[in-house]
Amino acid sequence: MIALGSDHGGYSLKQEVKAYLEGKGIPYKDYGCLDETPCDYPVYAKAVAKAIVDGECDKGILICGTGIGISIAANKVKGIRAAVCHDTFSAQATREHNDANILAMGARVVGPGLALKIVDTFLHTEFSGEERHVNRIRQIED
Ligand code: RB5
């Protein structure tokens, strides 16, 4: 189950991500926001982060204008590793090396075509499980 969240700046790209996930038969839960009325990204970052640490969802996708504010907020939650990615190389690397559990993107930075490729890469790349990466992730969590 994929947890989705955005602020008003990311709302329309989140709708594109939802259509993409539906097309692929990938289940998701939308934790808001629900329209383009100005709102506060930490609210949705925390809701998605909580869904993951509570085990309701496996991974999350967070979208704001830049991807930055919403990722900073999500990374305040212990156990969350949110990565801002605006290219597929980073999306692959952050899964393989950091075991990132949230992908953050900026709707004012990337168009929907690239964003959906990034989503696809993030969701379909496994953590390498290599000892050096496991050790580094443990140090983040300590
Ligand atoms: C909202 O205007 C904007 O600040 C927000 O979407 C995000 O880019 C913050 O990091």
Backbone and ligand atoms as CSV (ligand in chain L), in Angstrom:
chain,resi,resn,atom,element,x,y,z
A,1,MET,N,N,0.850,-1.200,0.000
A,1,MET,CA,C,0.000,0.000,0.000
A,1,MET,C,C,0.885,1.249,0.000
A,2,ILE,N,N,0.598,2.168,-0.916
A,2,ILE,CA,C,1.386,3.392,-1.045
A,2,ILE,C,C,0.610,4.551,-0.420
A,3,ALA,N,N,1.273,5.293,0.459
A,3,ALA,CA,C,0.665,6.472,1.081
A,3,ALA,C,C,0.997,7.698,0.241
A,4,LEU,N,N,-0.033,8.461,-0.127
A,4,LEU,CA,C,0.173,9.680,-0.914
A,4,LEU,C,C,-0.179,10.907,-0.099
A,5,GLY,N,N,0.591,11.962,-0.289
A,5,GLY,CA,C,0.280,13.224,0.372
A,5,GLY,C,C,0.851,14.383,-0.415
A,6,SER,N,N,0.187,15.519,-0.307
A,6,SER,CA,C,0.686,16.730,-0.976
A,6,SER,C,C,0.136,17.945,-0.254
A,7,ASP,N,N,0.731,19.102,-0.566
A,7,ASP,CA,C,0.063,20.354,-0.227
A,7,ASP,C,C,-0.616,20.853,-1.508
A,8,HIS,N,N,-1.123,22.088,-1.453
A,8,HIS,CA,C,-1.813,22.653,-2.631
A,8,HIS,C,C,-0.901,22.708,-3.857
A,9,GLY,N,N,0.405,22.988,-3.631
A,9,GLY,CA,C,1.349,23.092,-4.746
A,9,GLY,C,C,1.564,21.762,-5.449
A,10,GLY,N,N,1.344,20.659,-4.724
A,10,GLY,CA,C,1.558,19.334,-5.302
A,10,GLY,C,C,0.277,18.613,-5.668
A,11,TYR,N,N,-0.864,19.268,-5.406
A,11,TYR,CA,C,-2.144,18.575,-5.563
A,11,TYR,C,C,-2.349,18.019,-6.984
A,12,SER,N,N,-2.078,18.857,-7.983
A,12,SER,CA,C,-2.414,18.380,-9.337
A,12,SER,C,C,-1.483,17.257,-9.782
A,13,LEU,N,N,-0.203,17.308,-9.403
A,13,LEU,CA,C,0.695,16.189,-9.738
A,13,LEU,C,C,0.291,14.929,-8.957
A,14,LYS,N,N,-0.175,15.117,-7.734
A,14,LYS,CA,C,-0.646,13.946,-6.970
A,14,LYS,C,C,-1.805,13.262,-7.693
A,15,GLN,N,N,-2.685,14.060,-8.329
A,15,GLN,CA,C,-3.798,13.463,-9.085
A,15,GLN,C,C,-3.265,12.616,-10.249
A,16,GLU,N,N,-2.184,13.102,-10.872
A,16,GLU,CA,C,-1.557,12.333,-11.973
A,16,GLU,C,C,-0.955,11.038,-11.440
A,17,VAL,N,N,-0.338,11.125,-10.274
A,17,VAL,CA,C,0.263,9.922,-9.663
A,17,VAL,C,C,-0.838,8.915,-9.323
A,18,LYS,N,N,-1.956,9.412,-8.815
A,18,LYS,CA,C,-3.070,8.506,-8.487
A,18,LYS,C,C,-3.569,7.770,-9.736
A,19,ALA,N,N,-3.728,8.514,-10.826
A,19,ALA,CA,C,-4.198,7.898,-12.083
A,19,ALA,C,C,-3.190,6.852,-12.552
A,20,TYR,N,N,-1.910,7.168,-12.402
A,20,TYR,CA,C,-0.851,6.236,-12.803
A,20,TYR,C,C,-0.927,4.952,-11.959
A,21,LEU,N,N,-1.055,5.107,-10.641
A,21,LEU,CA,C,-1.098,3.932,-9.753
A,21,LEU,C,C,-2.341,3.092,-10.046
A,22,GLU,N,N,-3.470,3.771,-10.289
A,22,GLU,CA,C,-4.700,3.040,-10.622
A,22,GLU,C,C,-4.505,2.231,-11.903
A,23,GLY,N,N,-3.878,2.848,-12.892
A,23,GLY,CA,C,-3.615,2.167,-14.170
A,23,GLY,C,C,-2.741,0.936,-14.007
A,24,LYS,N,N,-1.844,0.981,-13.049
A,24,LYS,CA,C,-0.916,-0.137,-12.806
A,24,LYS,C,C,-1.472,-1.130,-11.784
A,25,GLY,N,N,-2.637,-0.816,-11.221
A,25,GLY,CA,C,-3.223,-1.699,-10.202
A,25,GLY,C,C,-2.442,-1.696,-8.891
A,26,ILE,N,N,-1.782,-0.571,-8.611
A,26,ILE,CA,C,-1.019,-0.457,-7.349
A,26,ILE,C,C,-1.909,0.239,-6.319
A,27,PRO,N,N,-2.199,-0.414,-5.193
A,27,PRO,CA,C,-3.093,0.203,-4.207
A,27,PRO,C,C,-2.444,1.394,-3.486
A,28,TYR,N,N,-3.262,2.397,-3.203
A,28,TYR,CA,C,-2.749,3.590,-2.498
A,28,TYR,C,C,-3.819,4.129,-1.559
A,29,LYS,N,N,-3.363,4.953,-0.620
A,29,LYS,CA,C,-4.272,5.712,0.240
A,29,LYS,C,C,-3.848,7.167,0.152
A,30,ASP,N,N,-4.818,8.039,-0.066
A,30,ASP,CA,C,-4.525,9.469,-0.182
A,30,ASP,C,C,-4.783,10.141,1.170
A,31,TYR,N,N,-3.723,10.686,1.757
A,31,TYR,CA,C,-3.821,11.332,3.069
A,31,TYR,C,C,-4.021,12.849,2.948
A,32,GLY,N,N,-4.393,13.328,1.738
A,32,GLY,CA,C,-4.644,14.751,1.517
A,32,GLY,C,C,-3.387,15.462,1.025
A,33,CYS,N,N,-3.563,16.737,0.654
A,33,CYS,CA,C,-4.752,17.565,0.757
A,33,CYS,C,C,-5.776,17.186,-0.322
A,34,LEU,N,N,-6.953,17.767,-0.212
A,34,LEU,CA,C,-8.050,17.324,-1.071
A,34,LEU,C,C,-8.402,18.294,-2.193
A,35,ASP,N,N,-7.763,19.458,-2.222
A,35,ASP,CA,C,-7.954,20.404,-3.330
A,35,ASP,C,C,-6.808,21.410,-3.306
A,36,GLU,N,N,-6.922,22.460,-4.115
A,36,GLU,CA,C,-5.793,23.393,-4.255
A,36,GLU,C,C,-5.896,24.608,-3.332
A,37,THR,N,N,-6.751,24.516,-2.331
A,37,THR,CA,C,-6.811,25.578,-1.323
A,37,THR,C,C,-5.484,25.605,-0.559
A,38,PRO,N,N,-4.862,26.780,-0.399
A,38,PRO,CA,C,-3.579,26.837,0.309
A,38,PRO,C,C,-3.644,26.153,1.685
A,39,CYS,N,N,-2.634,25.333,1.949
A,39,CYS,CA,C,-2.599,24.539,3.177
A,39,CYS,C,C,-1.139,24.340,3.587
A,40,ASP,N,N,-0.929,23.654,4.689
A,40,ASP,CA,C,0.407,23.534,5.283
A,40,ASP,C,C,0.980,22.138,5.044
A,41,TYR,N,N,2.097,22.074,4.308
A,41,TYR,CA,C,2.663,20.765,3.940
A,41,TYR,C,C,3.056,19.865,5.127
A,42,PRO,N,N,3.460,20.428,6.316
A,42,PRO,CA,C,3.828,19.497,7.389
A,42,PRO,C,C,2.685,18.565,7.818
A,43,VAL,N,N,1.458,19.048,7.699
A,43,VAL,CA,C,0.293,18.234,8.102
A,43,VAL,C,C,0.269,16.926,7.305
A,44,TYR,N,N,0.488,17.044,5.990
A,44,TYR,CA,C,0.373,15.874,5.104
A,44,TYR,C,C,1.645,15.029,5.147
A,45,ALA,N,N,2.777,15.709,5.362
A,45,ALA,CA,C,4.040,14.977,5.529
A,45,ALA,C,C,3.953,14.063,6.753
A,46,LYS,N,N,3.444,14.601,7.842
A,46,LYS,CA,C,3.362,13.826,9.086
A,46,LYS,C,C,2.346,12.693,8.948
A,47,ALA,N,N,1.232,12.939,8.273
A,47,ALA,CA,C,0.203,11.897,8.104
A,47,ALA,C,C,0.759,10.712,7.307
A,48,VAL,N,N,1.486,11.016,6.238
A,48,VAL,CA,C,2.070,9.942,5.409
A,48,VAL,C,C,3.181,9.226,6.177
A,49,ALA,N,N,4.018,9.993,6.865
A,49,ALA,CA,C,5.109,9.390,7.644
A,49,ALA,C,C,4.547,8.447,8.708
A,50,LYS,N,N,3.496,8.888,9.388
A,50,LYS,CA,C,2.874,8.077,10.441
A,50,LYS,C,C,2.295,6.787,9.852
A,51,ALA,N,N,1.678,6.885,8.692
A,51,ALA,CA,C,1.097,5.692,8.042
A,51,ALA,C,C,2.186,4.649,7.785
A,52,ILE,N,N,3.386,5.112,7.469
A,52,ILE,CA,C,4.485,4.179,7.182
A,52,ILE,C,C,5.054,3.601,8.478
A,53,VAL,N,N,5.343,4.446,9.450
A,53,VAL,CA,C,5.941,3.893,10.687
A,53,VAL,C,C,4.927,3.024,11.450
A,54,ASP,N,N,3.645,3.307,11.286
A,54,ASP,CA,C,2.613,2.472,11.926
A,54,ASP,C,C,2.345,1.179,11.156
A,55,GLY,N,N,2.921,1.044,9.968
A,55,GLY,CA,C,2.769,-0.190,9.200
A,55,GLY,C,C,1.516,-0.257,8.346
A,56,GLU,N,N,0.777,0.861,8.267
A,56,GLU,CA,C,-0.431,0.865,7.404
A,56,GLU,C,C,-0.036,0.856,5.929
A,57,CYS,N,N,1.085,1.489,5.620
A,57,CYS,CA,C,1.569,1.577,4.236
A,57,CYS,C,C,3.046,1.206,4.189
A,58,ASP,N,N,3.495,0.741,3.004
A,58,ASP,CA,C,4.887,0.292,2.851
A,58,ASP,C,C,5.810,1.437,2.463
A,59,LYS,N,N,5.331,2.274,1.562
A,59,LYS,CA,C,6.127,3.398,1.068
A,59,LYS,C,C,5.197,4.589,0.891
A,60,GLY,N,N,5.811,5.777,0.737
A,60,GLY,CA,C,5.008,6.977,0.533
A,60,GLY,C,C,5.530,7.843,-0.592
A,61,ILE,N,N,4.640,8.678,-1.111
A,61,ILE,CA,C,5.010,9.687,-2.106
A,61,ILE,C,C,4.437,11.011,-1.625
A,62,LEU,N,N,5.323,11.992,-1.477
A,62,LEU,CA,C,4.922,13.315,-0.991
A,62,LEU,C,C,5.278,14.358,-2.043
A,63,ILE,N,N,4.364,15.270,-2.299
A,63,ILE,CA,C,4.583,16.280,-3.334
A,63,ILE,C,C,4.186,17.663,-2.807
A,64,CYS,N,N,5.124,18.598,-2.913
A,64,CYS,CA,C,4.775,19.999,-2.672
A,64,CYS,C,C,5.313,20.795,-3.852
A,65,GLY,N,N,5.506,22.098,-3.688
A,65,GLY,CA,C,5.995,22.880,-4.819
A,65,GLY,C,C,7.396,22.477,-5.229
A,66,THR,N,N,8.247,22.283,-4.226
A,66,THR,CA,C,9.657,21.945,-4.480
A,66,THR,C,C,10.037,20.528,-4.076
A,67,GLY,N,N,9.247,19.909,-3.219
A,67,GLY,CA,C,9.605,18.616,-2.623
A,67,GLY,C,C,10.445,18.784,-1.373
A,68,ILE,N,N,10.893,20.008,-1.124
A,68,ILE,CA,C,11.855,20.229,-0.036
A,68,ILE,C,C,11.159,20.318,1.326
A,69,GLY,N,N,10.212,21.242,1.446
A,69,GLY,CA,C,9.562,21.419,2.748
A,69,GLY,C,C,8.898,20.143,3.231
A,70,ILE,N,N,8.226,19.469,2.323
A,70,ILE,CA,C,7.464,18.278,2.702
A,70,ILE,C,C,8.405,17.123,3.093
A,71,SER,N,N,9.606,17.075,2.480
A,71,SER,CA,C,10.566,16.024,2.852
A,71,SER,C,C,11.232,16.345,4.180
A,72,ILE,N,N,11.528,17.623,4.408
A,72,ILE,CA,C,12.129,18.013,5.695
A,72,ILE,C,C,11.177,17.627,6.831
A,73,ALA,N,N,9.896,17.927,6.644
A,73,ALA,CA,C,8.899,17.606,7.682
A,73,ALA,C,C,8.798,16.099,7.900
A,74,ALA,N,N,8.761,15.333,6.821
A,74,ALA,CA,C,8.627,13.869,6.947
A,74,ALA,C,C,9.846,13.273,7.647
A,75,ASN,N,N,11.029,13.831,7.363
A,75,ASN,CA,C,12.253,13.274,7.941
A,75,ASN,C,C,12.397,13.540,9.437
A,76,LYS,N,N,11.508,14.352,10.008
A,76,LYS,CA,C,11.487,14.556,11.462
A,76,LYS,C,C,10.904,13.349,12.193
A,77,VAL,N,N,10.222,12.483,11.453
A,77,VAL,CA,C,9.576,11.307,12.068
A,77,VAL,C,C,10.571,10.150,12.072
A,78,LYS,N,N,10.833,9.586,13.256
A,78,LYS,CA,C,11.822,8.517,13.380
A,78,LYS,C,C,11.430,7.310,12.516
A,79,GLY,N,N,12.390,6.829,11.770
A,79,GLY,CA,C,12.133,5.679,10.904
A,79,GLY,C,C,11.839,6.075,9.467
A,80,ILE,N,N,11.669,7.381,9.250
A,80,ILE,CA,C,11.395,7.853,7.879
A,80,ILE,C,C,12.684,8.284,7.199
A,81,ARG,N,N,12.821,7.835,5.961
A,81,ARG,CA,C,13.923,8.269,5.105
A,81,ARG,C,C,13.287,8.778,3.806
A,82,ALA,N,N,13.027,10.081,3.795
A,82,ALA,CA,C,12.379,10.704,2.638
A,82,ALA,C,C,13.444,11.340,1.757
A,83,ALA,N,N,13.392,11.042,0.473
A,83,ALA,CA,C,14.394,11.544,-0.475
A,83,ALA,C,C,13.724,12.375,-1.561
A,84,VAL,N,N,14.231,13.586,-1.764
A,84,VAL,CA,C,13.755,14.418,-2.870
A,84,VAL,C,C,14.461,13.948,-4.137
A,85,CYS,N,N,13.711,13.530,-5.121
A,85,CYS,CA,C,14.304,13.043,-6.380
A,85,CYS,C,C,13.623,13.719,-7.565
A,86,HIS,N,N,14.449,14.258,-8.432
A,86,HIS,CA,C,13.925,14.852,-9.662
A,86,HIS,C,C,14.564,14.229,-10.896
A,87,ASP,N,N,15.131,13.037,-10.695
A,87,ASP,CA,C,15.684,12.264,-11.816
A,87,ASP,C,C,15.619,10.792,-11.425
A,88,THR,N,N,15.635,9.919,-12.419
A,88,THR,CA,C,15.470,8.488,-12.143
A,88,THR,C,C,16.722,7.870,-11.516
A,89,PHE,N,N,17.903,8.426,-11.826
A,89,PHE,CA,C,19.133,7.899,-11.206
A,89,PHE,C,C,19.046,8.032,-9.686
A,90,SER,N,N,18.641,9.211,-9.220
A,90,SER,CA,C,18.537,9.434,-7.769
A,90,SER,C,C,17.471,8.524,-7.153
A,91,ALA,N,N,16.353,8.348,-7.862
A,91,ALA,CA,C,15.275,7.497,-7.334
A,91,ALA,C,C,15.761,6.059,-7.169
A,92,GLN,N,N,16.536,5.588,-8.143
A,92,GLN,CA,C,17.085,4.225,-8.056
A,92,GLN,C,C,18.121,4.140,-6.937
A,93,ALA,N,N,19.017,5.117,-6.881
A,93,ALA,CA,C,20.104,5.086,-5.899
A,93,ALA,C,C,19.570,5.193,-4.472
A,94,THR,N,N,18.550,6.014,-4.267
A,94,THR,CA,C,18.069,6.183,-2.897
A,94,THR,C,C,17.333,4.940,-2.396
A,95,ARG,N,N,16.776,4.169,-3.298
A,95,ARG,CA,C,16.192,2.884,-2.893
A,95,ARG,C,C,17.311,1.869,-2.612
A,96,GLU,N,N,18.285,1.789,-3.526
A,96,GLU,CA,C,19.339,0.781,-3.385
A,96,GLU,C,C,20.258,1.064,-2.199
A,97,HIS,N,N,20.582,2.343,-1.973
A,97,HIS,CA,C,21.585,2.690,-0.956
A,97,HIS,C,C,20.987,3.126,0.372
A,98,ASN,N,N,19.891,3.906,0.310
A,98,ASN,CA,C,19.332,4.495,1.538
A,98,ASN,C,C,18.078,3.778,2.015
A,99,ASP,N,N,17.582,2.827,1.230
A,99,ASP,CA,C,16.293,2.187,1.534
A,99,ASP,C,C,15.243,3.263,1.856
A,100,ALA,N,N,15.233,4.325,1.040
A,100,ALA,CA,C,14.280,5.422,1.267
A,100,ALA,C,C,12.866,4.870,1.258
A,101,ASN,N,N,12.071,5.315,2.235
A,101,ASN,CA,C,10.678,4.838,2.275
A,101,ASN,C,C,9.675,5.899,1.825
A,102,ILE,N,N,10.161,7.099,1.544
A,102,ILE,CA,C,9.293,8.128,0.949
A,102,ILE,C,C,10.031,8.813,-0.201
A,103,LEU,N,N,9.332,8.934,-1.309
A,103,LEU,CA,C,9.800,9.726,-2.444
A,103,LEU,C,C,9.137,11.092,-2.347
A,104,ALA,N,N,9.939,12.142,-2.374
A,104,ALA,CA,C,9.388,13.500,-2.382
A,104,ALA,C,C,9.732,14.160,-3.711
A,105,MET,N,N,8.767,14.879,-4.259
A,105,MET,CA,C,8.990,15.587,-5.527
A,105,MET,C,C,8.368,16.979,-5.463
A,106,GLY,N,N,8.901,17.844,-6.312
A,106,GLY,CA,C,8.372,19.196,-6.427
A,106,GLY,C,C,7.611,19.351,-7.729
A,107,ALA,N,N,6.330,19.667,-7.617
A,107,ALA,CA,C,5.486,19.807,-8.819
A,107,ALA,C,C,5.862,21.037,-9.637
A,108,ARG,N,N,6.605,21.979,-8.995
A,108,ARG,CA,C,7.055,23.157,-9.739
A,108,ARG,C,C,8.440,22.930,-10.338
A,109,VAL,N,N,8.974,21.729,-10.120
A,109,VAL,CA,C,10.324,21.405,-10.601
A,109,VAL,C,C,10.274,20.439,-11.785
A,110,VAL,N,N,9.444,19.396,-11.670
A,110,VAL,CA,C,9.369,18.382,-12.734
A,110,VAL,C,C,7.970,18.352,-13.348
A,111,GLY,N,N,7.911,18.016,-14.614
A,111,GLY,CA,C,6.627,17.805,-15.279
A,111,GLY,C,C,6.116,16.409,-14.978
A,112,PRO,N,N,4.835,16.154,-15.305
A,112,PRO,CA,C,4.244,14.859,-14.975
A,112,PRO,C,C,4.894,13.666,-15.667
A,113,GLY,N,N,5.393,13.863,-16.903
A,113,GLY,CA,C,6.003,12.730,-17.621
A,113,GLY,C,C,7.202,12.189,-16.871
A,114,LEU,N,N,8.119,13.068,-16.506
A,114,LEU,CA,C,9.305,12.652,-15.756
A,114,LEU,C,C,8.919,12.182,-14.357
A,115,ALA,N,N,7.992,12.881,-13.725
A,115,ALA,CA,C,7.592,12.511,-12.360
A,115,ALA,C,C,7.099,11.059,-12.305
A,116,LEU,N,N,6.335,10.649,-13.312
A,116,LEU,CA,C,5.804,9.275,-13.288
A,116,LEU,C,C,6.897,8.243,-13.536
A,117,LYS,N,N,7.903,8.589,-14.314
A,117,LYS,CA,C,9.071,7.692,-14.489
A,117,LYS,C,C,9.825,7.560,-13.165
A,118,ILE,N,N,9.931,8.664,-12.451
A,118,ILE,CA,C,10.614,8.658,-11.144
A,118,ILE,C,C,9.836,7.777,-10.166
A,119,VAL,N,N,8.505,7.935,-10.162
A,119,VAL,CA,C,7.650,7.102,-9.300
A,119,VAL,C,C,7.857,5.627,-9.628
A,120,ASP,N,N,7.821,5.308,-10.918
A,120,ASP,CA,C,7.968,3.916,-11.356
A,120,ASP,C,C,9.316,3.348,-10.888
A,121,THR,N,N,10.377,4.114,-11.063
A,121,THR,CA,C,11.713,3.665,-10.647
A,121,THR,C,C,11.764,3.463,-9.139
A,122,PHE,N,N,11.239,4.428,-8.397
A,122,PHE,CA,C,11.265,4.348,-6.928
A,122,PHE,C,C,10.512,3.112,-6.436
A,123,LEU,N,N,9.332,2.883,-6.996
A,123,LEU,CA,C,8.497,1.779,-6.491
A,123,LEU,C,C,9.019,0.408,-6.904
A,124,HIS,N,N,9.804,0.355,-7.989
A,124,HIS,CA,C,10.237,-0.951,-8.481
A,124,HIS,C,C,11.716,-1.241,-8.255
A,125,THR,N,N,12.370,-0.446,-7.434
A,125,THR,CA,C,13.779,-0.705,-7.116
A,125,THR,C,C,13.875,-1.185,-5.673
A,126,GLU,N,N,14.527,-2.324,-5.495
A,126,GLU,CA,C,14.685,-2.898,-4.161
A,126,GLU,C,C,15.930,-2.332,-3.471
A,127,PHE,N,N,15.926,-2.330,-2.154
A,127,PHE,CA,C,17.114,-1.997,-1.358
A,127,PHE,C,C,18.170,-3.065,-1.630
A,128,SER,N,N,19.426,-2.660,-1.781
A,128,SER,CA,C,20.483,-3.628,-2.101
A,128,SER,C,C,20.717,-4.607,-0.955
A,129,GLY,N,N,20.504,-4.143,0.279
A,129,GLY,CA,C,20.750,-5.003,1.444
A,129,GLY,C,C,22.231,-5.166,1.766
A,130,GLU,N,N,23.098,-4.456,1.034
A,130,GLU,CA,C,24.542,-4.595,1.278
A,130,GLU,C,C,24.897,-4.061,2.660
A,131,GLU,N,N,25.866,-4.772,3.284
A,131,GLU,CA,C,26.194,-4.496,4.684
A,131,GLU,C,C,26.578,-3.034,4.919
A,132,ARG,N,N,27.352,-2.472,3.974
A,132,ARG,CA,C,27.794,-1.087,4.199
A,132,ARG,C,C,26.597,-0.130,4.233
A,133,HIS,N,N,25.597,-0.420,3.415
A,133,HIS,CA,C,24.415,0.445,3.406
A,133,HIS,C,C,23.557,0.214,4.652
A,134,VAL,N,N,23.461,-1.046,5.063
A,134,VAL,CA,C,22.710,-1.363,6.291
A,134,VAL,C,C,23.349,-0.637,7.477
A,135,ASN,N,N,24.680,-0.653,7.543
A,135,ASN,CA,C,25.396,0.016,8.644
A,135,ASN,C,C,25.154,1.515,8.641
A,136,ARG,N,N,25.169,2.112,7.453
A,136,ARG,CA,C,24.995,3.572,7.357
A,136,ARG,C,C,23.569,3.967,7.748
A,137,ILE,N,N,22.611,3.161,7.332
A,137,ILE,CA,C,21.217,3.459,7.687
A,137,ILE,C,C,21.034,3.330,9.200
A,138,ARG,N,N,21.690,2.333,9.785
A,138,ARG,CA,C,21.603,2.165,11.239
A,138,ARG,C,C,22.138,3.417,11.941
A,139,GLN,N,N,23.211,3.981,11.391
A,139,GLN,CA,C,23.792,5.191,11.996
A,139,GLN,C,C,22.844,6.384,11.875
A,140,ILE,N,N,22.059,6.437,10.806
A,140,ILE,CA,C,21.060,7.522,10.688
A,140,ILE,C,C,20.045,7.394,11.797
A,141,GLU,N,N,19.633,6.167,12.065
A,141,GLU,CA,C,18.534,5.930,13.014
A,141,GLU,C,C,18.972,6.061,14.466
A,142,ASP,N,N,20.292,5.910,14.746
A,142,ASP,CA,C,20.774,5.948,16.144
A,142,ASP,C,C,20.613,7.351,16.767
L,1,RB5,C1,C,3.916,26.429,-1.053
L,1,RB5,O1,O,3.784,27.675,-1.632
L,1,RB5,C2,C,5.360,25.972,-1.132
L,1,RB5,O2,O,6.129,26.710,-0.234
L,1,RB5,C3,C,5.442,24.518,-0.824
L,1,RB5,O3,O,4.674,23.811,-1.757
L,1,RB5,C4,C,6.818,23.894,-0.887
L,1,RB5,O4,O,7.479,24.201,-2.070
L,1,RB5,C5,C,7.662,24.091,0.295
L,1,RB5,O5,O,8.777,23.553,0.415
